[in-house]
Amino acid sequence: MANRTKIVIAGIGGVGGYFGGLLARTYAGMDKVEIYFIARGEHLRQIKKHGLRVIKGDTEFLAIPYLATADPWQVGIADYILICTKSYDLNDILAELKPCIDDHTVIISLLNGVESVELIREKFPKNRVPAGFAYIVAAIREPGIIENLGNRQEMLFGLDGARSEELVKLEDLLNSAGIEATYSQEISKLVWEKFIFLSCIATATSYYQKTVGQLLEHHKEYLQNLISEVKTIAIKKNIAIDEQIIAKAMTHYEDLPYTTTSSMQRDFEQKKNRTELNSITGYVVNEAKKINIETPYFENAYLALLKR
C-alpha cells in the first residue's frame, strides 16, 4: 500500500456516518491516513458546509473528513472501501466506485443481509473482499447530523480461515479511532448470527409496526418463531450456528432501548419508494423454498409487507 492510507466510507447514513465520523475525527490533519465520505444531496451539502455532527447520548462531536464528495473520481484509488449504503443501492454504488478501485483495494460491505459480499466478489474477482457487518442502531437525525441511538456499536469483518495483513492493519486503524472492530477468521458464522438478529427484528417491527420493547412485551413468541425459522435454514446450509441462538437473540433484543425501531420499519413508516424487504425478509423466504423448508411466519409477514 502507499504511504498514505485512503479509507473511503461510501454511504454516510447511520452506520457509515457514525463509524466514518469517528475515523474522520481521529485522523483529521494526519499525513498518513485520509478519510473520504461519499454522500449525496442535502446531507452532503451540510457536511461540506459545517462538517458531520455525531451525537450519542449526552455527547457529541464534529467530524471533518479529508474530503466529502458525491464524485468518486475526486477520491482516486482507495486502500479500503467500507460500503454502508442500503442493500438496494449496492449495484449503483459499486458502479460509481470503480474510479476508486484497483486490484489492491480492499472492499468491505457492512450492508444488511448476507448476499452483498458474493455480489461484490463477482464484480471485483481480483480484489480482497472480506465479509463484514455492524451492530449499531444509528440514523440520520437531519441532514448533516448522525445520532447513535443504541448501546452497542461494533464492526466485524474477516475471511474464513485466512489471515490478512491488510485486514490486521485495518483493524488497528479502526480500533485506534475508538471503533470496536474485530477481524475474525470465522466470519460466515458471525454473519449468519447477525443476519438472524437483524432479519427477525426487522421483519417483526415492520410487520407489527411496533418498537422492540413493545414486541418483547406482546409478541415475544412470534419473534422466537421467526428466529427458529432462520436457524433451520442456516443449519441446512451447513452454517455452524450456535445451538442457543434463540436465547442469544432474545438477550440481544432485550439489551436494546425500549423505543428502538429497525431501519426497514422506519422506511415503511416514511413511505419510502424502496425498502430492504427483499434482501431481508424476502431472502429468508426464497432461500427456504430452494432447500424445501417451510417458513410460515416469514412468508406471511413477507406477503403482508409486499402490499404496503
ROFI-247082 format. One record per residue (C-alpha): residue in one letter; x, y, z. Coordinates in nm, 2 decimals, always signed. Last residue first. Layout:
BEGIN
<code: A; u: X; v: Y; w: Z>
...
***
This chain:
BEGIN
<code: R; u: -4.77; v: -0.19; w: +0.19>
<code: K; u: -4.88; v: -0.49; w: -0.01>
<code: L; u: -4.53; v: -0.65; w: +0.00>
<code: L; u: -4.54; v: -0.62; w: +0.37>
<code: A; u: -4.83; v: -0.87; w: +0.40>
<code: L; u: -4.67; v: -1.12; w: +0.17>
<code: Y; u: -4.34; v: -1.10; w: +0.36>
<code: A; u: -4.50; v: -1.13; w: +0.70>
<code: N; u: -4.69; v: -1.44; w: +0.60>
<code: E; u: -4.38; v: -1.59; w: +0.44>
<code: F; u: -4.17; v: -1.52; w: +0.75>
<code: Y; u: -4.41; v: -1.68; w: +0.99>
<code: P; u: -4.48; v: -1.98; w: +0.75>
<code: T; u: -4.12; v: -2.07; w: +0.69>
<code: E; u: -4.13; v: -2.41; w: +0.54>
<code: I; u: -3.80; v: -2.57; w: +0.43>
<code: N; u: -3.76; v: -2.72; w: +0.08>
<code: I; u: -3.40; v: -2.61; w: +0.02>
<code: K; u: -3.47; v: -2.35; w: -0.25>
<code: K; u: -3.80; v: -2.26; w: -0.08>
<code: A; u: -3.62; v: -2.16; w: +0.24>
<code: E; u: -3.38; v: -1.95; w: +0.05>
<code: N; u: -3.67; v: -1.76; w: -0.11>
<code: V; u: -3.85; v: -1.69; w: +0.22>
<code: V; u: -3.53; v: -1.59; w: +0.40>
<code: Y; u: -3.42; v: -1.36; w: +0.12>
<code: G; u: -3.77; v: -1.20; w: +0.11>
<code: T; u: -3.75; v: -1.09; w: +0.47>
<code: I; u: -3.40; v: -0.93; w: +0.44>
<code: S; u: -3.29; v: -0.86; w: +0.08>
<code: N; u: -3.65; v: -0.83; w: -0.05>
<code: L; u: -3.77; v: -0.61; w: +0.23>
<code: E; u: -3.48; v: -0.37; w: +0.21>
<code: T; u: -3.70; v: -0.08; w: +0.13>
<code: R; u: -3.77; v: +0.13; w: -0.17>
<code: N; u: -4.03; v: +0.41; w: -0.25>
<code: K; u: -4.02; v: +0.54; w: +0.10>
<code: K; u: -4.35; v: +0.56; w: +0.29>
<code: Q; u: -4.18; v: +0.71; w: +0.60>
<code: E; u: -4.33; v: +0.44; w: +0.81>
<code: F; u: -4.21; v: +0.17; w: +0.57>
<code: D; u: -3.85; v: +0.31; w: +0.57>
<code: R; u: -3.86; v: +0.34; w: +0.95>
<code: Q; u: -3.95; v: -0.03; w: +0.98>
<code: M; u: -3.67; v: -0.12; w: +0.75>
<code: S; u: -3.42; v: +0.07; w: +0.96>
<code: S; u: -3.55; v: -0.10; w: +1.27>
<code: T; u: -3.70; v: +0.07; w: +1.57>
<code: T; u: -3.56; v: +0.10; w: +1.92>
<code: T; u: -3.80; v: +0.26; w: +2.18>
<code: Y; u: -3.73; v: +0.00; w: +2.45>
<code: P; u: -3.35; v: +0.05; w: +2.43>
<code: L; u: -3.18; v: -0.27; w: +2.31>
<code: D; u: -3.05; v: -0.52; w: +2.57>
<code: E; u: -3.37; v: -0.72; w: +2.55>
<code: Y; u: -3.31; v: -0.77; w: +2.17>
<code: H; u: -2.96; v: -0.91; w: +2.23>
<code: T; u: -3.10; v: -1.14; w: +2.51>
<code: M; u: -3.37; v: -1.26; w: +2.26>
<code: A; u: -3.10; v: -1.34; w: +2.00>
<code: K; u: -2.89; v: -1.54; w: +2.25>
<code: A; u: -3.19; v: -1.73; w: +2.37>
<code: I; u: -3.28; v: -1.82; w: +2.01>
<code: I; u: -2.91; v: -1.88; w: +1.91>
<code: Q; u: -2.85; v: -2.14; w: +2.18>
<code: E; u: -2.74; v: -2.40; w: +1.94>
<code: D; u: -2.49; v: -2.15; w: +1.80>
<code: I; u: -2.49; v: -2.16; w: +1.42>
<code: A; u: -2.22; v: -2.36; w: +1.24>
<code: I; u: -2.35; v: -2.29; w: +0.89>
<code: N; u: -2.41; v: -2.61; w: +0.70>
<code: K; u: -2.68; v: -2.46; w: +0.47>
<code: K; u: -2.94; v: -2.68; w: +0.64>
<code: I; u: -2.83; v: -2.54; w: +0.97>
<code: A; u: -2.87; v: -2.18; w: +0.84>
<code: I; u: -3.22; v: -2.25; w: +0.71>
<code: T; u: -3.33; v: -2.40; w: +1.05>
<code: K; u: -3.19; v: -2.10; w: +1.23>
<code: V; u: -3.39; v: -1.87; w: +1.01>
<code: E; u: -3.71; v: -2.05; w: +1.10>
<code: S; u: -3.63; v: -2.07; w: +1.47>
<code: I; u: -3.56; v: -1.69; w: +1.49>
<code: L; u: -3.90; v: -1.62; w: +1.33>
<code: N; u: -4.07; v: -1.85; w: +1.59>
<code: Q; u: -3.89; v: -1.67; w: +1.87>
<code: L; u: -4.01; v: -1.33; w: +1.75>
<code: Y; u: -4.37; v: -1.46; w: +1.74>
<code: E; u: -4.33; v: -1.59; w: +2.09>
<code: K; u: -4.22; v: -1.25; w: +2.22>
<code: H; u: -4.51; v: -1.07; w: +2.06>
<code: H; u: -4.67; v: -0.85; w: +2.33>
<code: E; u: -4.40; v: -0.73; w: +2.57>
<code: L; u: -4.10; v: -0.82; w: +2.36>
<code: L; u: -4.26; v: -0.66; w: +2.06>
<code: Q; u: -4.34; v: -0.34; w: +2.25>
<code: G; u: -3.97; v: -0.31; w: +2.36>
<code: V; u: -3.85; v: -0.36; w: +2.00>
<code: T; u: -4.08; v: -0.08; w: +1.88>
<code: K; u: -4.41; v: -0.17; w: +1.70>
<code: Q; u: -4.53; v: -0.15; w: +1.34>
<code: Y; u: -4.64; v: -0.51; w: +1.37>
<code: Y; u: -4.50; v: -0.63; w: +1.03>
<code: S; u: -4.21; v: -0.37; w: +1.02>
<code: T; u: -4.10; v: -0.44; w: +1.38>
<code: A; u: -4.13; v: -0.82; w: +1.32>
<code: T; u: -3.94; v: -0.83; w: +0.99>
<code: A; u: -3.66; v: -0.60; w: +1.10>
<code: I; u: -3.63; v: -0.79; w: +1.43>
<code: C; u: -3.62; v: -1.13; w: +1.26>
<code: S; u: -3.39; v: -1.03; w: +0.98>
<code: L; u: -3.14; v: -0.85; w: +1.20>
<code: F; u: -3.08; v: -1.10; w: +1.48>
<code: I; u: -3.07; v: -1.39; w: +1.23>
<code: F; u: -2.85; v: -1.19; w: +1.00>
<code: K; u: -2.61; v: -1.12; w: +1.28>
<code: E; u: -2.58; v: -1.49; w: +1.35>
<code: W; u: -2.53; v: -1.55; w: +0.98>
<code: V; u: -2.25; v: -1.30; w: +0.96>
<code: L; u: -2.09; v: -1.45; w: +1.27>
<code: K; u: -2.09; v: -1.80; w: +1.13>
<code: S; u: -1.95; v: -1.68; w: +0.80>
<code: I; u: -1.68; v: -1.47; w: +0.97>
<code: E; u: -1.48; v: -1.74; w: +1.14>
<code: Q; u: -1.14; v: -1.59; w: +1.07>
<code: S; u: -1.25; v: -1.27; w: +1.25>
<code: Y; u: -1.11; v: -0.92; w: +1.25>
<code: T; u: -1.28; v: -0.72; w: +1.52>
<code: A; u: -1.36; v: -0.35; w: +1.54>
<code: E; u: -1.49; v: -0.16; w: +1.84>
<code: I; u: -1.43; v: +0.18; w: +1.69>
<code: G; u: -1.24; v: +0.43; w: +1.90>
<code: A; u: -1.03; v: +0.56; w: +1.62>
<code: S; u: -0.73; v: +0.35; w: +1.72>
<code: N; u: -0.97; v: +0.05; w: +1.69>
<code: L; u: -1.04; v: +0.13; w: +1.33>
<code: L; u: -0.68; v: +0.18; w: +1.23>
<code: D; u: -0.58; v: -0.14; w: +1.41>
<code: E; u: -0.85; v: -0.35; w: +1.25>
<code: L; u: -0.75; v: -0.20; w: +0.91>
<code: K; u: -0.38; v: -0.31; w: +0.97>
<code: V; u: -0.49; v: -0.66; w: +1.06>
<code: L; u: -0.71; v: -0.66; w: +0.75>
<code: E; u: -0.42; v: -0.57; w: +0.52>
<code: E; u: -0.20; v: -0.83; w: +0.70>
<code: S; u: -0.45; v: -1.10; w: +0.60>
<code: R; u: -0.52; v: -1.42; w: +0.79>
<code: A; u: -0.75; v: -1.68; w: +0.64>
<code: G; u: -0.97; v: -1.95; w: +0.78>
<code: D; u: -1.29; v: -1.77; w: +0.69>
<code: L; u: -1.22; v: -1.41; w: +0.58>
<code: G; u: -1.29; v: -1.11; w: +0.80>
<code: F; u: -1.51; v: -0.84; w: +0.93>
<code: L; u: -1.68; v: -0.72; w: +1.25>
<code: M; u: -1.79; v: -0.37; w: +1.34>
<code: E; u: -1.93; v: -0.29; w: +1.68>
<code: Q; u: -2.15; v: -0.02; w: +1.83>
<code: R; u: -2.38; v: -0.13; w: +2.11>
<code: N; u: -2.57; v: +0.09; w: +2.34>
<code: G; u: -2.82; v: +0.23; w: +2.09>
<code: L; u: -2.94; v: +0.56; w: +1.94>
<code: N; u: -2.63; v: +0.68; w: +1.76>
<code: E; u: -2.73; v: +1.00; w: +1.60>
<code: I; u: -2.60; v: +1.14; w: +1.28>
<code: I; u: -2.63; v: +1.51; w: +1.18>
<code: G; u: -2.55; v: +1.67; w: +0.84>
<code: P; u: -2.90; v: +1.64; w: +0.71>
<code: E; u: -3.14; v: +1.56; w: +0.99>
<code: R; u: -3.14; v: +1.29; w: +1.26>
<code: I; u: -2.96; v: +1.05; w: +1.02>
<code: A; u: -2.97; v: +0.71; w: +1.19>
<code: A; u: -2.80; v: +0.48; w: +1.44>
<code: V; u: -2.86; v: +0.14; w: +1.60>
<code: I; u: -2.53; v: -0.05; w: +1.58>
<code: Y; u: -2.40; v: -0.40; w: +1.54>
<code: A; u: -2.20; v: -0.39; w: +1.22>
<code: F; u: -2.13; v: -0.63; w: +0.93>
<code: G; u: -1.85; v: -0.77; w: +0.72>
<code: A; u: -1.74; v: -1.03; w: +0.47>
<code: P; u: -1.40; v: -0.98; w: +0.33>
<code: V; u: -1.35; v: -0.88; w: -0.03>
<code: R; u: -0.98; v: -0.90; w: -0.14>
<code: N; u: -0.99; v: -0.79; w: -0.51>
<code: K; u: -0.93; v: -0.98; w: -0.83>
<code: P; u: -1.29; v: -1.10; w: -0.86>
<code: F; u: -1.44; v: -0.75; w: -0.85>
<code: K; u: -1.79; v: -0.78; w: -0.98>
<code: E; u: -1.84; v: -1.14; w: -0.87>
<code: R; u: -1.67; v: -1.07; w: -0.53>
<code: I; u: -1.90; v: -0.77; w: -0.48>
<code: L; u: -2.21; v: -0.98; w: -0.55>
<code: E; u: -2.09; v: -1.25; w: -0.31>
<code: V; u: -2.03; v: -1.00; w: -0.03>
<code: S; u: -2.38; v: -0.85; w: -0.08>
<code: E; u: -2.58; v: -1.16; w: -0.03>
<code: V; u: -2.59; v: -1.20; w: +0.35>
<code: G; u: -2.83; v: -0.92; w: +0.46>
<code: N; u: -2.78; v: -0.57; w: +0.59>
<code: L; u: -2.48; v: -0.39; w: +0.44>
<code: L; u: -2.14; v: -0.35; w: +0.60>
<code: S; u: -1.97; v: -0.44; w: +0.28>
<code: I; u: -1.59; v: -0.44; w: +0.28>
<code: I; u: -1.38; v: -0.37; w: -0.03>
<code: V; u: -1.00; v: -0.40; w: +0.00>
<code: T; u: -0.83; v: -0.22; w: -0.29>
<code: H; u: -0.52; v: -0.39; w: -0.43>
<code: D; u: -0.66; v: -0.47; w: -0.78>
<code: D; u: -0.76; v: -0.11; w: -0.84>
<code: I; u: -1.07; v: +0.06; w: -0.71>
<code: C; u: -1.15; v: +0.43; w: -0.66>
<code: P; u: -1.26; v: +0.50; w: -1.02>
<code: K; u: -1.49; v: +0.20; w: -1.00>
<code: L; u: -1.69; v: +0.34; w: -0.71>
<code: E; u: -1.99; v: +0.46; w: -0.91>
<code: A; u: -2.05; v: +0.11; w: -1.05>
<code: L; u: -2.03; v: -0.04; w: -0.70>
<code: I; u: -2.26; v: +0.23; w: -0.57>
<code: D; u: -2.53; v: +0.15; w: -0.82>
<code: N; u: -2.52; v: -0.22; w: -0.77>
<code: L; u: -2.53; v: -0.18; w: -0.39>
<code: D; u: -2.82; v: +0.07; w: -0.37>
<code: Y; u: -3.08; v: -0.20; w: -0.29>
<code: S; u: -2.87; v: -0.31; w: +0.01>
<code: K; u: -2.88; v: +0.03; w: +0.17>
<code: T; u: -2.54; v: +0.21; w: +0.18>
<code: C; u: -2.25; v: +0.14; w: +0.41>
<code: I; u: -1.98; v: +0.02; w: +0.18>
<code: L; u: -1.64; v: +0.05; w: +0.36>
<code: I; u: -1.37; v: +0.10; w: +0.10>
<code: Y; u: -1.00; v: +0.04; w: +0.19>
<code: D; u: -0.68; v: +0.13; w: +0.00>
<code: A; u: -0.85; v: +0.38; w: -0.23>
<code: I; u: -0.76; v: +0.49; w: -0.58>
<code: G; u: -0.86; v: +0.84; w: -0.66>
<code: V; u: -1.10; v: +1.05; w: -0.44>
<code: Q; u: -1.22; v: +1.32; w: -0.69>
<code: W; u: -1.33; v: +1.05; w: -0.94>
<code: P; u: -1.56; v: +0.92; w: -0.66>
<code: D; u: -1.79; v: +1.22; w: -0.71>
<code: A; u: -2.06; v: +1.27; w: -0.45>
<code: T; u: -1.80; v: +1.44; w: -0.22>
<code: A; u: -1.67; v: +1.48; w: +0.13>
<code: L; u: -1.29; v: +1.52; w: +0.15>
<code: Y; u: -1.03; v: +1.48; w: +0.43>
<code: P; u: -1.33; v: +1.43; w: +0.66>
<code: I; u: -1.43; v: +1.69; w: +0.92>
<code: A; u: -1.61; v: +1.53; w: +1.22>
<code: L; u: -1.79; v: +1.74; w: +1.48>
<code: F; u: -1.85; v: +1.58; w: +1.82>
<code: E; u: -2.14; v: +1.49; w: +2.05>
<code: T; u: -2.20; v: +1.36; w: +2.40>
<code: D; u: -2.52; v: +1.35; w: +2.60>
<code: G; u: -2.65; v: +1.03; w: +2.43>
<code: K; u: -2.45; v: +0.97; w: +2.11>
<code: I; u: -2.44; v: +1.26; w: +1.86>
<code: V; u: -2.23; v: +1.30; w: +1.55>
<code: R; u: -2.22; v: +1.63; w: +1.36>
<code: L; u: -2.06; v: +1.60; w: +1.02>
<code: G; u: -1.88; v: +1.91; w: +0.90>
<code: H; u: -2.04; v: +2.25; w: +0.86>
<code: K; u: -2.05; v: +2.34; w: +0.49>
<code: K; u: -1.93; v: +2.02; w: +0.33>
<code: I; u: -2.13; v: +1.80; w: +0.57>
<code: Q; u: -2.44; v: +2.02; w: +0.52>
<code: R; u: -2.41; v: +1.99; w: +0.14>
<code: L; u: -2.36; v: +1.62; w: +0.16>
<code: H; u: -2.68; v: +1.57; w: +0.37>
<code: E; u: -2.86; v: +1.80; w: +0.13>
<code: G; u: -2.79; v: +1.57; w: -0.16>
<code: R; u: -2.54; v: +1.29; w: -0.17>
<code: A; u: -2.26; v: +1.11; w: +0.02>
<code: I; u: -1.92; v: +0.96; w: -0.04>
<code: F; u: -1.70; v: +1.04; w: +0.26>
<code: Y; u: -1.32; v: +1.02; w: +0.24>
<code: I; u: -1.08; v: +0.96; w: +0.53>
<code: E; u: -0.71; v: +1.02; w: +0.48>
<code: V; u: -0.44; v: +0.84; w: +0.69>
<code: K; u: -0.07; v: +0.90; w: +0.68>
<code: D; u: -0.05; v: +1.28; w: +0.68>
<code: M; u: -0.28; v: +1.34; w: +0.98>
<code: G; u: -0.49; v: +1.66; w: +0.97>
<code: A; u: -0.81; v: +1.48; w: +1.08>
<code: Y; u: -0.73; v: +1.11; w: +1.16>
<code: T; u: -0.93; v: +1.08; w: +1.48>
<code: R; u: -1.23; v: +1.29; w: +1.39>
<code: A; u: -1.26; v: +1.15; w: +1.04>
<code: L; u: -1.24; v: +0.79; w: +1.17>
<code: L; u: -1.50; v: +0.85; w: +1.44>
<code: G; u: -1.73; v: +1.02; w: +1.19>
<code: G; u: -1.69; v: +0.74; w: +0.94>
<code: F; u: -1.80; v: +0.49; w: +1.21>
<code: Y; u: -2.11; v: +0.70; w: +1.30>
<code: G; u: -2.19; v: +0.83; w: +0.95>
<code: G; u: -2.13; v: +0.50; w: +0.77>
<code: V; u: -2.37; v: +0.31; w: +1.01>
<code: G; u: -2.64; v: +0.58; w: +1.04>
<code: G; u: -2.62; v: +0.71; w: +0.69>
<code: I; u: -2.30; v: +0.84; w: +0.53>
<code: G; u: -2.28; v: +0.60; w: +0.23>
<code: A; u: -1.95; v: +0.50; w: +0.08>
<code: I; u: -1.68; v: +0.55; w: +0.35>
<code: V; u: -1.35; v: +0.56; w: +0.18>
<code: I; u: -1.02; v: +0.49; w: +0.36>
<code: K; u: -0.70; v: +0.61; w: +0.20>
<code: T; u: -0.38; v: +0.51; w: +0.36>
<code: R; u: -0.09; v: +0.74; w: +0.28>
<code: N; u: +0.25; v: +0.56; w: +0.24>
<code: A; u: +0.10; v: +0.36; w: -0.05>
<code: M; u: +0.00; v: +0.00; w: +0.00>
***
